[in-house]
Amino acid sequence: MEKPTVQLIKVTKKIGKKTIIHDLSFEVPKGEVFGFLGPNGAGKTTTIRMMVGLMRITSGDVLIEGHSITKDFEKAIKHVGAIVENPEMYKYLTGYQNLIHFARMSKGVTPERIQEVIHLVGLENRIHEKVKKYSLGMRQRLGVAQALLHRPSLLILDEPTNGLDPAGIRELRDYLRELAQKENISVVVSSHLLSEMELMCDRIGIIQNGKLVDVRLIKDFVSTGEGEAGRVSFEVDSVERALAALSGSDLQAAAVNGGIELVAVREQIAEANVLLVQAGVKIYGIRPLTKTLEDKFLEMTGSDQIA
């Protein structure tokens, strides 16, 4: 079995007597986009800063391609490309000059590799313009290009969609998915935009008060499992007659938004359908109401601070 790109093993951070990150353990396999979610002050940025060596780990370890960030920093960090907060650029230089400058800091970055990353992030047409003329989305792309120059196997992005407009967010989201699939790079991304994370990530880890609440595949967070009861909406011609038709059964139905809703397992949906048809109720649509990631997040963290 292929080893994961990054492994967090019981990572703990104490400041004075206060523990702000408790025994955090998870791993990210190759080619996966992993989303890191949590309310304000939950410990997302602290964890990311420890992963890239910007903050000392009190106990535990982070292994990147099998190398310890605490014991073998240089070997571990050479596999990492990261943007923590906003990418820093020299605004008076062109995008290309910025990349040349950063390329000098890494061994073995050829002019061909610089062209390759420019193409990867789709900046060919604007790379020779000064960065001060770039939109925020273009600066983010240049930041990603810079982070990819040395061919990392792990890309870490802290709040990469901050300040981007909807088109810029969509562009970055599609690009990161493509990068993970085509280049087999592991991407760890923290964000407070839950709807975006739902579309961007393969798996999500939720952190609260410095503890990992859960790590699951996106589809497991938002779908109802086999045999589990879920909310179902029936679009009908008469809500009153529909409720009357189901009143004698075990099904608990309620009027919602001009239709009826009930909590039912798969077999009960068919049963409700039969009872409604027999009562002469016209049914225009039946749809399961799957929970969004936002619903699930708020349910799990009991939080209304999505950040």
JOCOR-V325568 format. One record per residue. RES is the residue in one letter. SS is DSSP state (~ for helix, > for strand, _ for the rest). D_CENTER is the distance of its C-alpha to the mean C-alpha in Angstrom with 2 decimals. Layout:
BEGIN
res = <RES & RES>
ss = <SS & SS>
d_center = <D_CENTER & D_CENTER>
END
This chain:
BEGIN
res = <M & E & K & P & T & V & Q & L & I & K & V & T & K & K & I & G & K & K & T & I & I & H & D & L & S & F & E & V & P & K & G & E & V & F & G & F & L & G & P & N & G & A & G & K & T & T & T & I & R & M & M & V & G & L & M & R & I & T & S & G & D & V & L & I & E & G & H & S & I & T & K & D & F & E & K & A & I & K & H & V & G & A & I & V & E & N & P & E & M & Y & K & Y & L & T & G & Y & Q & N & L & I & H & F & A & R & M & S & K & G & V & T & P & E & R & I & Q & E & V & I & H & L & V & G & L & E & N & R & I & H & E & K & V & K & K & Y & S & L & G & M & R & Q & R & L & G & V & A & Q & A & L & L & H & R & P & S & L & L & I & L & D & E & P & T & N & G & L & D & P & A & G & I & R & E & L & R & D & Y & L & R & E & L & A & Q & K & E & N & I & S & V & V & V & S & S & H & L & L & S & E & M & E & L & M & C & D & R & I & G & I & I & Q & N & G & K & L & V & D & V & R & L & I & K & D & F & V & S & T & G & E & G & E & A & G & R & V & S & F & E & V & D & S & V & E & R & A & L & A & A & L & S & G & S & D & L & Q & A & A & A & V & N & G & G & I & E & L & V & A & V & R & E & Q & I & A & E & A & N & V & L & L & V & Q & A & G & V & K & I & Y & G & I & R & P & L & T & K & T & L & E & D & K & F & L & E & M & T & G & S & D & Q & I & A>
ss = <_ & _ & _ & _ & _ & > & > & > & > & > & > & > & > & > & > & _ & _ & > & > & > & > & > & > & > & > & > & > & > & _ & _ & _ & _ & > & > & > & > & > & > & _ & _ & _ & _ & _ & ~ & ~ & ~ & ~ & ~ & ~ & ~ & ~ & _ & _ & _ & _ & _ & _ & _ & > & > & > & > & > & > & _ & _ & > & > & _ & _ & _ & _ & ~ & ~ & ~ & ~ & ~ & _ & _ & > & > & > & > & > & _ & _ & _ & _ & _ & _ & _ & _ & _ & > & ~ & ~ & ~ & ~ & ~ & ~ & ~ & ~ & ~ & _ & _ & _ & _ & _ & _ & _ & ~ & ~ & ~ & ~ & ~ & ~ & ~ & ~ & ~ & ~ & _ & _ & _ & _ & _ & _ & _ & _ & _ & > & ~ & ~ & ~ & _ & _ & ~ & ~ & ~ & ~ & ~ & ~ & ~ & ~ & ~ & ~ & ~ & ~ & ~ & _ & _ & _ & _ & _ & > & > & > & > & > & _ & _ & _ & _ & _ & _ & _ & ~ & ~ & ~ & ~ & ~ & ~ & ~ & ~ & ~ & ~ & ~ & ~ & ~ & ~ & ~ & ~ & ~ & ~ & _ & _ & > & > & > & > & > & _ & _ & _ & ~ & ~ & ~ & ~ & ~ & ~ & ~ & _ & _ & > & > & > & > & > & > & _ & _ & > & > & > & > & > & > & > & ~ & ~ & ~ & ~ & ~ & _ & _ & _ & _ & _ & _ & _ & > & > & > & > & > & > & > & _ & _ & ~ & ~ & ~ & ~ & ~ & ~ & ~ & ~ & _ & _ & _ & _ & _ & _ & > & > & > & > & _ & _ & > & > & > & > & > & > & _ & ~ & ~ & ~ & ~ & ~ & ~ & ~ & ~ & ~ & ~ & ~ & ~ & ~ & _ & _ & _ & _ & > & > & > & > & > & > & _ & _ & _ & _ & ~ & ~ & ~ & ~ & ~ & ~ & ~ & ~ & ~ & _ & _ & _ & _ & _ & _>
d_center = <24.51 & 22.41 & 21.38 & 17.75 & 16.91 & 16.06 & 17.29 & 17.33 & 20.64 & 21.60 & 20.48 & 22.39 & 23.09 & 26.23 & 27.64 & 31.28 & 31.58 & 28.22 & 25.38 & 22.06 & 19.89 & 21.25 & 21.24 & 17.55 & 17.26 & 14.55 & 14.36 & 12.35 & 14.54 & 15.40 & 13.68 & 10.33 & 6.84 & 5.57 & 2.86 & 5.89 & 7.21 & 10.91 & 13.92 & 15.98 & 17.55 & 15.64 & 15.54 & 12.16 & 14.11 & 17.00 & 15.17 & 13.84 & 17.43 & 18.90 & 16.89 & 18.42 & 21.78 & 21.93 & 22.66 & 24.87 & 23.75 & 26.35 & 26.14 & 24.12 & 22.70 & 19.90 & 20.86 & 19.67 & 21.40 & 23.69 & 24.77 & 24.69 & 23.30 & 26.08 & 28.98 & 28.36 & 26.27 & 27.45 & 26.81 & 23.29 & 22.19 & 23.60 & 20.73 & 18.11 & 17.16 & 15.49 & 15.16 & 15.34 & 15.90 & 17.76 & 19.11 & 22.84 & 25.20 & 28.96 & 29.35 & 33.01 & 32.22 & 30.94 & 27.53 & 29.51 & 31.42 & 28.28 & 27.04 & 30.56 & 30.61 & 27.39 & 28.60 & 31.71 & 29.75 & 28.49 & 30.94 & 31.46 & 29.48 & 31.85 & 32.43 & 31.26 & 27.84 & 27.58 & 28.42 & 25.91 & 22.90 & 24.36 & 24.42 & 20.90 & 19.46 & 22.16 & 24.18 & 27.56 & 29.30 & 28.51 & 28.33 & 31.94 & 31.51 & 31.26 & 27.81 & 29.24 & 29.40 & 25.71 & 23.36 & 20.27 & 18.20 & 20.73 & 20.60 & 16.85 & 17.72 & 20.65 & 18.59 & 16.43 & 19.86 & 21.30 & 18.60 & 19.27 & 23.07 & 23.87 & 21.93 & 19.37 & 17.72 & 14.75 & 12.91 & 11.41 & 10.24 & 10.61 & 9.95 & 10.59 & 11.04 & 13.65 & 16.87 & 15.97 & 17.62 & 16.13 & 17.52 & 16.08 & 12.51 & 13.08 & 14.79 & 12.19 & 9.51 & 12.36 & 13.50 & 10.55 & 10.58 & 14.33 & 14.43 & 12.79 & 15.18 & 18.25 & 18.33 & 16.85 & 14.84 & 12.13 & 9.21 & 7.64 & 5.66 & 6.35 & 6.71 & 8.96 & 8.58 & 7.65 & 9.17 & 7.22 & 3.72 & 6.48 & 7.89 & 5.76 & 4.35 & 7.49 & 7.05 & 5.88 & 8.34 & 9.98 & 12.52 & 15.60 & 18.77 & 17.81 & 17.52 & 14.88 & 15.21 & 13.52 & 11.42 & 11.27 & 10.48 & 8.81 & 12.43 & 13.92 & 12.25 & 13.46 & 16.64 & 20.00 & 21.34 & 24.64 & 27.54 & 25.56 & 26.75 & 24.59 & 25.48 & 27.33 & 28.74 & 32.17 & 33.44 & 37.22 & 40.40 & 41.61 & 39.46 & 42.68 & 44.01 & 40.67 & 40.46 & 44.16 & 43.63 & 41.00 & 42.79 & 44.95 & 42.10 & 39.66 & 36.83 & 35.74 & 35.09 & 34.56 & 34.96 & 31.73 & 31.44 & 34.63 & 33.80 & 33.49 & 30.68 & 31.03 & 29.15 & 30.15 & 29.60 & 30.12 & 33.94 & 34.36 & 32.83 & 35.66 & 38.16 & 37.25 & 37.57 & 41.07 & 42.26 & 41.25 & 42.93 & 46.05 & 46.26 & 46.26 & 42.90 & 41.28 & 37.59 & 35.67 & 32.21 & 30.31 & 26.54 & 24.23 & 22.05 & 18.71 & 16.59 & 13.56 & 10.42 & 12.09 & 15.32 & 14.08 & 12.38 & 15.69 & 17.72 & 16.36 & 16.47 & 19.41 & 18.06 & 18.36 & 16.90 & 13.31 & 12.64>
END
